[in-house]
């Protein structure tokens, strides 16, 4: 089963699990109580994610970060 069948919340939950408790706690500091509750509930329900799927989730997250950086720093042409 690929990550396309996972919701964004499930992907975020899997990523937080991968980060481990200390790093995940740093992420949680930037979230609202409702977001923390939603993610915590999803973490408790999350099925086992295999290493291939986890790699896809991490690559997807990295792509989102790069895209956000390009947008906030002036767009594609300025990023070159």
N, C-alpha and C positions, 0 to 999 in steps of 0.2 A: 504494500500500500504506500503510495507516495504522499508527499506533503500537501498536494493539491486537495486532498480530502480533509485536511486539518483547517480549523478556523484560525483566524489571526490570533485569537486569545490562546488557543492551544499551542500555536507556534511560539508565542511569547512565553508561555508557561514552560515549554520544553527548553527554551533558551535560558530562562532563569534557573532551571534545574542544572543545566550544564555549567552555569557560572559558579554554582556552589553558594552556600549560605552567606558567606561574608560579602561577596560581590553582589549577590541578589539583594541583600539588605541595603546596599548603597543605591541600587536602582529604586527600591521601594521608597526611599526617602523623597524621591521626586514625583511620586504618584499620589493621587487622591485616595481617601479611604475606600471609596467605591471601587476604584481600579485595583487596589490591593486585595479587596475582598473577592472580586471577580477572578483575579489571577490565582489567588490561594485556593479557591474552590476548584478551579480548572486543574491546578497542580494535583490536587487530591484525586481527581477523576481521570487524569491522563493515562492513556494506555502506554505500553512500552514502545519507545521510539528506537528503532535500530540505528546503527552508526551511519548508514547511508542517508537515512532521512535526516539525522541530526546534522550531517554535513550540508545537506540541502537547506535546512533551516538557517544555519550559520551563514551560508553563502547568500541566501535571500536577505537576511538582516544586514549583511555587509553592503549589499547592493543598495538597500534602502538608505543606509548611512551615507554612502558615496553620493547618491542622488540628492539627498538633503543638503550635503555640503556644497555641491555644485549650485543648487538653487540659492542657498543663502550667501554664497560668495560671488554671485554675479552671473551665473548661467554657464552654459556649455563652452562658449567661445572664450570666456575669461579663464576657464579651468584649464585650458590647453597650455 
